[in-house]
Amino acid sequence: MRALPLILLLLAPTVSADDWGRLFFDAQTRSRIDSGKTAAEAPPAPRNHRLDGELRRGGQVIHFIDGEPTTAAKLPKGTRVGELWQENTQ
C-alpha cells in the first residue's frame, strides 16, 4: 500500500513552466510589485476630457463633456469645442 502513492505520483503528468504563462507583462508592473506598492497606492493617472459642445439658454450654460451634460464644469480658459485637456490631479 505504501507504493500506491509513489506509483500515482510517477504517472501524474508533469507541468512545464511554459504552461504557466507570464506572471508580469511589463517591467513597470514588476518594478511596482518589487517596490511593495499596490495599484491602490499608485498615483492616479490623469484623465483626458473632451468638450463636445456648449448650449446657452436663458442665461444658463450647459457644457457637454465626454458626452455628458453638466452645468458645473471647470474648463481651462480658452477651451474650444472638440479640444481635449487633462484633469489637474494636484
ZIZIFEN-V905917 format. One record per residue. PHI is phi in whole degrees, -180 to 180 (none if undefined). PSI is psi as a letter, one per 30 degrees, with the letter a starting at -180 (none if undefined). OMEGA is omega in degrees with one decimal (NA if undefined). Layout:
phi=PHI psi=PSI omega=OMEGA
phi=PHI psi=PSI omega=OMEGA
This chain:
phi=none psi=f omega=179.5
phi=-72 psi=f omega=-178.1
phi=-79 psi=f omega=-177.7
phi=-61 psi=e omega=177.3
phi=-62 psi=e omega=178.8
phi=-67 psi=e omega=178.4
phi=-65 psi=e omega=178.5
phi=-63 psi=e omega=178.6
phi=-65 psi=e omega=179.6
phi=-71 psi=f omega=-179.5
phi=-85 psi=f omega=-178.9
phi=-67 psi=k omega=179.2
phi=-68 psi=k omega=178.6
phi=-90 psi=l omega=179.5
phi=-112 psi=k omega=178.2
phi=-91 psi=l omega=-179.3
phi=-65 psi=f omega=-179.8
phi=-67 psi=f omega=179.8
phi=-70 psi=f omega=-177.3
phi=-78 psi=f omega=-178.0
phi=80 psi=a omega=-179.4
phi=-89 psi=k omega=179.5
phi=-82 psi=e omega=178.4
phi=-123 psi=k omega=-174.1
phi=-92 psi=f omega=179.9
phi=-146 psi=l omega=-177.6
phi=-66 psi=e omega=-179.4
phi=-64 psi=e omega=178.6
phi=-64 psi=e omega=179.0
phi=-62 psi=e omega=-178.0
phi=-68 psi=e omega=178.6
phi=-66 psi=e omega=179.6
phi=-70 psi=e omega=178.5
phi=-63 psi=e omega=-179.2
phi=-80 psi=f omega=177.5
phi=91 psi=g omega=179.8
phi=-85 psi=k omega=174.2
phi=-101 psi=l omega=179.7
phi=-63 psi=e omega=180.0
phi=-70 psi=f omega=-179.2
phi=-86 psi=f omega=-179.8
phi=-69 psi=k omega=179.5
phi=-64 psi=k omega=-179.0
phi=-68 psi=k omega=178.3
phi=-73 psi=k omega=178.5
phi=-65 psi=k omega=-179.3
phi=-94 psi=k omega=174.0
phi=-90 psi=k omega=177.1
phi=-126 psi=l omega=-179.8
phi=-130 psi=k omega=175.0
phi=-87 psi=j omega=-177.3
phi=-87 psi=f omega=-179.1
phi=178 psi=l omega=-178.1
phi=-146 psi=k omega=-179.5
phi=-125 psi=k omega=178.2
phi=-109 psi=k omega=-175.5
phi=-152 psi=j omega=177.6
phi=59 psi=h omega=-179.7
phi=83 psi=f omega=179.3
phi=-101 psi=k omega=179.0
phi=-113 psi=k omega=176.7
phi=-113 psi=k omega=177.0
phi=-99 psi=k omega=174.4
phi=-106 psi=j omega=-177.5
phi=-113 psi=k omega=-178.2
phi=54 psi=h omega=176.7
phi=84 psi=g omega=-178.5
phi=-114 psi=k omega=177.5
phi=-75 psi=k omega=177.2
phi=-152 psi=k omega=176.0
phi=-106 psi=f omega=-177.1
phi=-110 psi=h omega=-177.5
phi=-83 psi=k omega=174.1
phi=-111 psi=i omega=-178.2
phi=-90 psi=k omega=171.2
phi=-64 psi=k omega=-179.9
phi=-59 psi=k omega=176.1
phi=81 psi=g omega=179.6
phi=-72 psi=k omega=179.3
phi=-107 psi=l omega=179.1
phi=-60 psi=k omega=180.0
phi=96 psi=f omega=-178.6
phi=-83 psi=l omega=176.6
phi=-107 psi=k omega=171.9
phi=-148 psi=l omega=179.3
phi=-99 psi=k omega=177.1
phi=-68 psi=k omega=178.0
phi=-79 psi=j omega=-175.6
phi=-95 psi=g omega=-176.8
phi=-97 psi=none omega=NA
